[in-house]
Amino acid sequence: MATHHYLRLTFILLFVITSLFCIYFVIKKRKNRKGPKLISEEKYNSTMVNGMTEISANDSFFNIWPYVSELKAAKILSRKIKESDLVHKVYRNSTDDFEHILLATEQENHFVKVVVDKNKKKVLGYLFLSL
């Protein structure tokens, strides 16, 4: 009967150790998860080749909404703003390579500008803009 107890305790100990390893790796993976990237001023200025022209938000080809969800999850954008009021303006540079999308915030004349590389079809990052 003593061996039965030792065997049961061994399985319980093995279960606890395995659970702790799983919890450790889940926490480690969540910490290493990439979030929205704040773009540097130099990289932002390099996307503004020969000026920017305003375009209609409907003319923008890029699907911004998954990135907006990331910005909201990182608490950069407020969840209180309606999606219909979120996109303030969209600008495209003269070489047609980059788009700058201004997203409204709760503060007046404060925006989050998202820079999109049209050639690579990905977001370069975001920048805070105060007018």
Secondary structure, 3 states (H helix, E strand, C coil): CHHHHHHHHHHHHHHHHHHHHHHHHHHHHHHCCCCCCECCHHHHHHCCCCCEEEECCCCCCCCCHHHHHHHHHCCCCCCCCCHHHHEEEEEEECCCCEEEEEEECCCCCEEEEEEEECCCCEEEEEEEEEC
